Amino acid sequence: MLHFPRWKTALIWLVVLVAIVLAFPNVLSKKEVAALPSWVPHTQMTLGLDLQGGSYILLQVDRQDVIKDRTTAVVEDVRRILRDKNIGYTGLGGKNGDIHVAIRDDSKVDAAKQALQDVTNPTNAGMFSSGGSVREVAMSQPQPDTLHLSLTSDGIDYRVRNAVTQSLEVVRRRIDALGTTEPVIQRQGSNRILVQVPGLGNPQRLKNLLNQTAKLTFRMVDTSMPVQQAMQGTPPAGTSVLPSQDDPNQHYLVEKRVLVSGEDLTDAQPGFDQRSNEPIVTFRFDTQGAQSFGRATQQNVGKPFAIVLDNKVISAPVIREPILGGSGQISGNFTPQSANDLAILLRAGALPATLNVVQERTVGPGLGADSIAAGETAAVIGAIAVVAFMLIAYGFLGVLANVALLANLIMIIALLSVLGATLTLPGIAGIVLTMGMAVDSNVLIYERIREERRNGRSLIQAVDTGFSRALATILDANITTLIAAVILFYLGSGPIRGFAVTLAIGIVTSVFTAYTLTRWLVSQWIRRRRPKEMPKARISGLADGAKIPFMGFRRITFAISIVLALATFTGLVTVNMNYGIDFTGGTLVEVQAKDGSAEIGDIRSRLSGLDVGSVQVQRFGSPEEALIRVQAETGSDAAQQRVINEIRGEFSSDYTIRRVESVGPTVSDELATAGTIAVGVALLAILVYIWFRFEWQFALGAIIATIHDVVLTIGMFIITGIEFDLSSIAAVLTIVGYSLNDTVVVYDRVRENLRRYKKMPLTDLLNFSINETLSRTVLTALTTLIALLALFIFGGEVIRSFTFAMIFGVVVGTYSSIFIAAPVLISFKLRGLSEKPGEKFDGESRVEKAPAKGSV
C-alpha cells in the first residue's frame, strides 16, 4: 500500500498540477485573463446572481390567455367556413374554450358539420407530441340545430408548449437587445421559461420588456359616435373602446379590423423628431405591409388612426396624406429609454401569449460585492483555523493533511471552472463546510494508524494497515453524504443547486486527496526519515484508552430524545414553523438607507399606506438595513408583481433596494412539495445503500438516528423562530449526510469488532467500538464546527440562519451517532450475537492475527 511506482507518483502530481493551472485564472481579473496566451486556460468560475448581482425571473405562459386566443381563432374559423359554404347561422360566440353556433336551416346542419370537420381534424404536432398529432377541437350536437365545439385539454397543452417554444426566441431577442452579458434563457418544464441576467442594474426594466406581449396593430378610429357615449352604452358593431397608454382616463373608439399588424414590420429604431426634438420610434414595413398601409392611408386621408400596443393606444394621429413609402414614426409621451424599449419590443416581435412572473430573485450589485467579501473572509478565516487545529492535533502529520487540504480546495475551484458550475453564496458555504469535512478522511486514517500502533504493530505496519482499513470507512461515510448532495441537486433549484454541486465536488476531491495524496506524502516521510514513532500531538490522543460506558446512559438519552421529539410534534401542531416565502409565497425586500439609519417605524408607516396586505419589517444586519416581508397576495401571481412595484416606487428615493425575492402561490406550493420529497427520497436512498453495505439492523438503526436528527432540527427551527426556507432544506439534507457519515464510522467499527470478538457481549462491544472511534468523532466535529463558526460569524447575514442550522446539526449528529444509532442496535437481534449479561469478555476470543512485517 505504501509503495508507489514512478508512474503513479507522476500521475498524482500531474492531477494536482492540472488543477493548479485550471484554477489559476480565478485569481486574475477578467482583463488580465483576456491578456493571457491562447494556450493558457481562460475559464473562470461563474458567479451566481447572489454574488455579482442580477435578476432571476421565472416566467409562465398564461394558460387562460392561450385559451382565450385559441377560442377567438376557432370562432373566426367557424365564421369564415360557414360564410364560404353559404350556410346561415346565428348566435355564434365562444368563451373559455367553448364555442356555440346555431344553424338557421335544419336541413343544412349535416352540411355544417361536414364543413367544420376541418376545424376538428387532428393537428400535426411534430416534436410537441409523442403521438405525432393532436386533436385540438371536439365537436358535439347538444340540440338538433346547435353545434358545440370545445377545446381539448391535449390541444391546449400543445398550444402552451408551442407558445413556450416561440416565446424563447422572442425573449432571447429582447434580452440580447439590452446589451447584457451571458444571460441564461432556458425552458423549464412544459410551460415556463427561466431567465437569469447577471449584473443587471435595472431589473424592473427587464420585467417590463418581458411582461408585454407587444402585439402591435394599426386600426382606424371610429368617429361615428363620441367615445363617452360608446362607453356608457353599446359601441357600434366591430368596434371596441381602448384606453390610452399614457393616460388611463383617456379612451378611443377603435375598429376591431386590423389594417396592418406588427408581423409586417421589418425594423424599428428609436430616434428624435427633427421638429420638436421629442423621442420617437421609427418603423419600416415589409413589401406586403407597405402596400396594405399605403392603401389604408390613401382611403382615409383626414381621418385619425390608432397605433395599438397590447390593447392600449400609443397614439392616434390624423392621416394628413397617404404614406406610401412603407415607413413612418410613432410619437407619444416617450422618454429616450421608453422609446428604445418600444423599439426593442417591436424588433423582437410579439409573444404568442402573456408571460407571467411567478418567481423573482433580484440582487443588487452592492449586496453581491458584500457577499463576495463576506464569503472570502469566512473562507480564509475558516481555512486558517482548520489548518491551525490540524497542526496542533497531529503535529507533522497535520502539515501533510493541510497540504492535502490545499490541494483539495484547488481541485474544487478547478472543477467548478471546467464544469461551468455556478458559484453561489451557499456554494461558498459548501466550500467552507468541505474544508471542515475534508479533514475527516485524514482524521480517520491518522486515528486508525495510531490505534494500530497501540495494538503493537510496527510503525510501517500501522501506517499500511491504517490506510487500507480506513478506505472502506471513508467510502461508506462519504457516499452517504454524496447521495444527499445528488438528490439536493436534482430536486433543488437556484442557489441550492450550487451548494449541492460544490458539496458533491468537495466530497469526491477530499476522498482523492486524503487517500491518494496524503498516502504518498506519508510514504515519502517514512522513506526519507525512517521514523520509529508517530509525531507527537497535543489533542489527538485525548480519548486514547477511554472506557466510557455509553450504553449505560441509553435509557436516559432515549428518554431525552423522545421528550424532545414529542415537544417538536407538539410545536408543529400548536406553534408551527416560521415558513419563508419559498413555501408560503410572498415578497421579501432588503433595503439599505442611503443616508443614516433605516427607520423601522417610518418604513411600517409608509407601507401601511400602500395597501399591499400583511407586512413585517425588521432590522437586518447593520443599522442601515431593513427587511420587508409581505404576505402572499391572494389571487394571481400578477398581484405579487404589483407589490414589488409599489414598494420600489415608495422607497427608491430614500433607500437602495439590495435584494428582492418574490414567490407566487403557484411556485410556493411546488417548492414545498419538492422539499418534502427531497428529504424523503434522500432517506430512502441512504437506507437502501446502508442496507446493501451492512445488515438490515444497521440500516434501520441509521435511519432511526437520522430521523431523530431531522426531528430535533425541526424543533430547533420552531423554538428559535428562524425562517424555514429552501436553504433550510439544504441544511437538513446536509445534516442528514453528516450525521450518517458519523454513524457509518461507528457502525463500520461495530461490524469489524463483531468479526473480531466472538464472545463479547453486545453492550460491551458497542461501548468498546464507540470508545475506539471517539477521538475521530470529536476531532471531526471540532474541525467542522470551526469552519462553520467562521462562516456564521463572518459569512454575512444572508446565510447566517443556514449556518446556524448546520452548527446545530453537527452537534445533534455527533450526539445521535453515539447515543442513538449505536444503542438501538441492542433492540435488534444481530446475526450470531446475543447479549448475555453474565458473560465476560475473553481476550483469547480475538480472532484476528497480526500480519507479517510490512516494508516500504
C-alpha positions, -999 to 999 in steps of 0.1 A, spaced: 0 0 0 29 24 7 49 16 -24 43 40 -53 57 32 -88 70 62 -106 41 64 -130 16 66 -100 37 94 -84 38 112 -117 0 108 -122 -8 121 -88 12 152 -92 1 157 -128 -35 158 -115 -25 184 -89 -6 204 -115 -35 204 -139 -58 215 -111 -35 245 -103 -34 255 -140 -72 253 -144 -78 272 -111 -52 299 -118 -74 322 -139 -97 327 -109 -70 348 -91 -69 372 -120 -92 399 -132 -112 395 -164 -88 420 -182 -57 400 -170 -73 367 -181 -80 382 -216 -43 391 -219 -31 355 -212 -17 335 -241 -42 314 -260 -27 281 -248 -34 290 -212 -69 282 -198 -91 312 -196 -122 297 -179 -132 313 -146 -158 302 -121 -193 316 -130 -205 337 -101 -242 333 -92 -266 362 -91 -263 365 -53 -225 372 -57 -224 395 -87 -259 409 -87 -286 405 -113 -320 390 -118 -335 355 -118 -370 355 -132 -393 325 -138 -419 332 -164 -450 311 -170 -472 311 -201 -507 323 -192 -529 293 -199 -561 314 -199 -546 338 -224 -538 308 -247 -574 295 -243 -588 330 -250 -568 335 -281 -575 300 -294 -612 304 -287 -612 336 -307 -593 319 -336 -618 290 -337 -648 314 -337 -633 332 -367 -626 299 -384 -662 288 -379 -675 322 -392 -653 320 -423 -661 284 -431 -699 288 -428 -699 320 -449 -678 303 -476 -703 274 -477 -733 298 -477 -747 282 -445 -768 306 -425 -761 308 -387 -769 327 -356 -757 331 -321 -720 324 -329 -699 330 -299 -673 315 -276 -659 317 -241 -633 298 -221 -628 272 -249 -665 266 -256 -680 277 -289 -717 275 -298 -733 282 -332 -770 277 -342 -777 268 -378 -808 286 -392 -818 259 -417 -822 224 -401 -815 208 -434 -780 223 -436 -769 210 -401 -752 180 -416 -735 201 -442 -723 225 -415 -709 195 -395 -691 183 -426 -677 217 -434 -665 222 -398 -645 189 -399 -616 210 -410 -616 226 -376 -618 194 -357 -592 174 -377 -560 164 -358 -531 188 -360 -496 175 -368 -478 184 -335 -444 173 -346 -419 174 -317 -446 186 -292 -465 153 -291 -452 118 -288 -482 106 -308 -474 129 -337 -508 146 -339 -532 163 -315 -570 168 -318 -574 204 -306 -612 208 -311 -640 183 -304 -675 188 -318 -709 177 -305 -745 184 -312 -764 192 -279 -796 203 -298 -808 194 -334 -799 229 -347 -769 237 -325 -733 227 -328 -709 229 -299 -671 230 -303 -648 227 -274 -610 230 -270 -595 197 -258 -571 195 -229 -544 179 -251 -549 207 -277 -545 234 -251 -513 217 -237 -500 216 -272 -506 253 -278 -490 261 -244 -459 241 -252 -458 257 -287 -461 292 -271 -431 285 -248 -410 275 -278 -419 306 -297 -415 328 -267 -380 315 -260 -367 331 -292 -387 364 -286 -374 366 -251 -338 360 -262 -340 387 -289 -354 412 -263 -327 405 -237 -299 405 -263 -310 440 -274 -304 452 -238 -267 445 -243 -263 423 -212 -236 397 -210 -240 359 -205 -278 358 -199 -293 324 -193 -326 317 -211 -339 282 -210 -371 262 -210 -383 248 -176 -410 222 -177 -438 224 -202 -450 259 -196 -422 280 -181 -391 300 -192 -362 307 -168 -343 339 -173 -311 348 -155 -294 381 -163 -262 387 -142 -250 422 -134 -283 438 -145 -287 472 -128 -324 478 -136 -345 446 -131 -378 465 -134 -369 474 -170 -362 437 -178 -396 427 -163 -414 454 -183 -398 441 -215 -407 405 -207 -442 412 -194 -455 428 -226 -468 406 -254 -460 435 -278 -489 428 -302 -488 459 -324 -517 468 -347 -527 498 -368 -565 504 -368 -589 532 -378 -605 553 -351 -644 553 -353 -657 588 -353 -693 579 -359 -700 581 -322 -685 601 -292 -663 578 -272 -681 587 -240 -714 577 -255 -699 543 -265 -686 538 -230 -720 545 -215 -739 524 -240 -731 498 -266 -702 505 -290 -711 501 -327 -706 466 -341 -670 458 -350 -655 484 -326 -642 485 -291 -632 511 -265 -595 511 -257 -576 532 -231 -546 554 -239 -512 541 -228 -502 575 -214 -535 585 -197 -558 557 -185 -586 582 -182 -585 589 -220 -602 564 -243 -606 558 -280 -633 541 -300 -613 519 -323 -623 495 -351 -615 458 -345 -604 455 -381 -567 455 -383 -551 474 -412 -516 463 -406 -500 443 -378 -466 442 -362 -459 410 -380 -454 431 -411 -426 452 -395 -390 446 -407 -373 472 -384 -379 496 -356 -354 521 -342 -355 549 -315 -349 584 -327 -358 621 -322 -383 642 -341 -364 668 -361 -390 695 -355 -398 690 -318 -367 670 -307 -390 646 -289 -381 609 -286 -399 588 -313 -398 553 -328 -393 550 -365 -406 518 -382 -404 502 -416 -428 476 -432 -421 447 -455 -435 448 -490 -469 434 -482 -472 456 -451 -462 487 -470 -488 481 -497 -516 475 -471 -506 506 -451 -504 527 -483 -539 516 -494 -553 523 -459 -539 558 -457 -549 567 -492 -585 557 -484 -587 575 -451 -569 609 -456 -582 633 -429 -592 606 -405 -574 595 -373 -560 560 -370 -548 543 -338 -515 527 -332 -524 500 -306 -499 480 -285 -513 453 -263 -548 468 -264 -536 502 -254 -535 532 -278 -500 546 -280 -510 575 -303 -539 584 -327 -526 608 -353 -547 621 -382 -537 609 -417 -526 642 -434 -515 625 -467 -510 590 -480 -480 572 -465 -467 552 -495 -430 547 -486 -436 518 -462 -421 536 -432 -434 560 -405 -429 570 -370 -447 566 -337 -448 596 -313 -461 598 -278 -451 607 -243 -418 589 -246 -385 592 -228 -353 581 -246 -353 548 -226 -390 541 -232 -386 548 -269 -357 524 -270 -376 497 -251 -406 500 -275 -382 497 -305 -367 465 -288 -402 451 -284 -412 457 -320 -380 444 -334 -381 412 -313 -417 405 -323 -448 398 -303 -451 370 -278 -477 344 -287 -492 346 -252 -487 366 -220 -458 356 -197 -465 360 -160 -437 364 -135 -442 335 -110 -409 338 -92 -383 365 -89 -349 369 -72 -331 401 -77 -298 410 -60 -282 445 -63 -246 447 -73 -237 463 -39 -251 433 -20 -233 409 -44 -200 426 -37 -206 425 1 -215 388 -2 -182 380 -20 -162 399 6 -180 382 34 -176 347 18 -139 353 12 -134 365 47 -152 335 61 -133 310 39 -99 325 47 -106 326 85 -121 291 84 -91 277 65 -66 293 89 -85 279 119 -87 244 104 -51 244 94 -40 256 129 -62 230 145 -47 201 125 -12 213 133 -20 212 170 -38 179 168 -13 159 147 19 179 145 39 170 114 11 147 101 -11 178 104 12 196 80 7 168 55 -31 169 60 -30 207 54 -11 202 21 -38 177 10 -65 202 21 -49 230 0 -48 206 -30 -84 197 -23 -95 234 -24 -76 240 -56 -93 209 -72 -127 222 -62 -121 255 -78 -106 239 -109 -136 215 -113 -161 243 -108 -144 263 -135 -141 234 -160 -177 222 -155 -191 258 -158 -208 253 -125 -222 285 -108 -207 295 -75 -234 309 -52 -233 321 -17 -245 287 -4 -218 273 -27 -192 292 -7 -208 277 24 -203 243 7 -166 251 3 -162 262 39 -181 231 50 -159 209 28 -128 223 45 -141 210 78 -153 177 64 -123 171 41 -101 168 72 -124 139 84 -108 114 60 -73 123 72 -85 121 108 -99 86 101 -66 75 86 -44 90 113 -66 77 142 -65 43 126 -27 44 123 -24 54 160 -47 27 170 -28 0 151 4 13 166 -11 10 201 -21 -26 193 16 -35 189 22 -32 152 54 -15 139 50 20 126 53 8 90 27 -19 96 4 5 114 6 30 86 0 4 59 -29 -12 78 -44 22 88 -47 34 52 -61 1 39 -87 -3 67 -97 33 67 -106 33 29 -138 13 33 -150 35 61 -141 67 42 -160 55 11 -191 44 31 -191 76 52 -187 99 21 -211 81 -2 -240 87 22 -233 125 21 -229 123 -17 -263 107 -20 -278 137 -1 -259 161 -24 -271 144 -56 -307 144 -45 -304 180 -34 -291 189 -69 -319 172 -88 -347 183 -66 -333 217 -56 -333 250 -75 -313 282 -79 -285 287 -53 -293 255 -35 -282 235 -66 -249 255 -64 -245 243 -28 -251 207 -39 -226 209 -67 -199 223 -45 -206 198 -18 -205 169 -42 -173 180 -58 -158 186 -24 -166 150 -13 -150 135 -44 -118 156 -42 -114 151 -5 -115 113 -8 -89 115 -36 -66 139 -18 -69 121 16 -64 86 4 -40 92 -26 -21 124 -20 -18 121 18 -8 84 14 20 95 -10 32 122 14 32 98 44 51 72 24 77 97 14 81 108 50 86 72 61 111 65 32 132 96 39 131 100 77 128 63 88 108 73 119 102 49 147 72 66 162 43 88 152 49 125 155 39 140 189 5 157 191 -14 175 218 -50 168 211 -55 136 191 -46 113 219 -70 127 245 -95 99 241 -69 71 240 -78 42 263 -112 57 271 -137 33 287 -168 54 289 -199 32 295 -221 49 268 -247 21 268 -254 27 304 -268 61 296 -291 48 268 -323 48 288 -316 84 298 -307 96 263 -336 77 248 -360 94 272 -345 129 265 -348 123 227 -384 111 230 -393 141 251 -377 165 226 -393 147 196 -428 149 213 -421 186 220 -413 191 183 -445 175 172 -465 195 197 -449 226 184 -457 217 148 -494 215 159 -496 245 181 -468 269 171 -457 257 137 -425 268 119 -418 303 106 -420 293 70 -402 315 45 -417 329 13 -404 298 -6 -431 278 10 -458 303 18 -454 327 -12 -449 364 -8 -423 391 -12 -391 398 6 -373 431 0 -340 441 16 -334 478 17 -304 500 28 -308 536 38 -289 560 15 -284 583 44 -284 575 81 -301 545 97 -332 526 85 -362 539 104 -383 508 111 -413 528 123 -412 551 93 -410 521 69 -440 505 85 -460 537 83 -452 542 47 -461 506 38 -494 509 56 -505 535 30 -497 513 1 -524 487 6 -501 457 0 -515 434 26 -499 420 58 -464 434 62 -435 426 86 -405 449 90 -373 441 109 -338 452 112 -314 431 92 -277 431 97 -264 467 101 -285 497 114 -287 510 78 -305 478 66 -341 466 70 -360 436 57 -396 440 44 -417 408 42 -451 410 26 -475 381 29 -486 364 -3 -513 382 -21 -545 363 -28 -553 358 -64 -530 356 -94 -492 357 -95 -495 392 -110 -506 405 -76 -471 398 -63 -456 420 -90 -479 448 -81 -465 446 -45 -429 449 -57 -437 478 -80 -454 496 -51 -425 491 -27 -399 502 -53 -419 533 -61 -422 543 -25 -387 536 -12 -364 540 -42 -356 577 -35 -345 571 2 -333 535 1 -312 513 -21 -331 481 -30 -304 455 -23 -324 423 -27 -359 413 -39 -373 378 -37 -409 371 -48 -425 337 -49 -460 334 -63 -486 310 -49 -481 286 -78 -444 281 -73 -446 281 -34 -468 250 -34 -444 233 -58 -414 242 -37 -430 229 -5 -438 196 -22 -404 193 -38 -387 200 -4 -407 173 13 -400 148 -15 -362 156 -14 -359 147 23 -380 116 19 -361 104 -12 -327 111 4 -336 90 35 -349 61 13 -318 61 -10 -294 62 20 -314 34 37 -310 12 6 -273 19 4 -266 11 41 -288 -20 39 -267 -31 9 -234 -23 26 -242 -36 61 -271 -55 75 -308 -46 78 -303 -39 116 -277 -12 108 -298 3 81 -328 7 104 -306 20 132 -291 46 109 -325 57 96 -338 60 132 -308 81 142 -312 103 111 -350 108 116 -341 117 152 -317 144 139 -343 158 114 -370 160 140 -347 177 165 -336 202 138 -372 210 130 -377 215 167 -348 240 167 -365 259 139 -398 260 159 -382 271 192 -358 298 177 -383 311 152 -356 310 125 -372 312 90 -375 279 73 -369 282 35 -352 264 7 -318 269 22 -331 252 54 -340 221 33 -304 222 21 -292 224 57 -314 195 67 -302 173 39 -266 182 47 -272 174 83 -286 140 72 -254 134 52 -231 145 81 -250 125 107 -249 94 86 -212 100 80 -206 99 117 -230 69 122 -214 49 94 -179 53 110 -192 39 143 -211 11 125 -181 2 105 -161 -4 137 -190 -23 152 -192 -46 122 -154 -51 123 -155 -59 161 -184 -83 156 -160 -104 134 -130 -99 157 -146 -106 191 -170 -135 190 -179 -138 227 -180 -101 237 -215 -91 250 -232 -67 227 -233 -39 253 -196 -42 259 -188 -44 222 -208 -12 214 -190 6 242 -157 -6 230 -164 4 194 -176 39 203 -146 45 226 -122 33 198 -137 59 174 -142 86 199 -111 105 190 -121 106 154 -157 116 163 -146 145 185 -118 158 162 -141 157 131 -169 175 149 -144 202 161 -129 208 127 -163 210 111 -176 233 138 -145 256 135 -152 260 97 -190 266 103 -184 291 132 -161 311 108 -190 311 83 -215 320 109 -196 349 123 -181 363 91 -202 349 63 -229 376 63 -265 379 74 -280 363 43 -267 327 52 -265 331 89 -296 311 97 -285 284 72 -251 282 90 -267 281 125 -288 252 114 -257 234 102 -239 240 135 -269 226 154 -269 197 130 -233 188 136 -238 188 174 -270 167 171 -255 144 146 -225 137 168 -248 131 197 -271 107 178 -242 86 164 -231 78 199 -263 78 220 -290 68 195 -275 49 165 -254 25 185 -278 18 214 -308 10 191 -288 -20 178 -294 -36 212 -331 -37 203 -323 -57 172 -311 -93 171 -278 -90 153 -268 -122 134 -249 -147 156 -248 -125 186 -270 -121 217 -264 -101 248 -257 -123 278 -252 -102 310 -233 -128 329 -208 -134 301 -173 -119 304 -151 -109 275 -123 -133 270 -92 -117 255 -84 -151 237 -115 -148 216 -100 -122 194 -97 -140 160 -75 -115 141 -38 -122 139 -11 -96 134 1 -97 98 38 -102 89 61 -72 89 55 -48 61 80 -28 42 81 4 22 
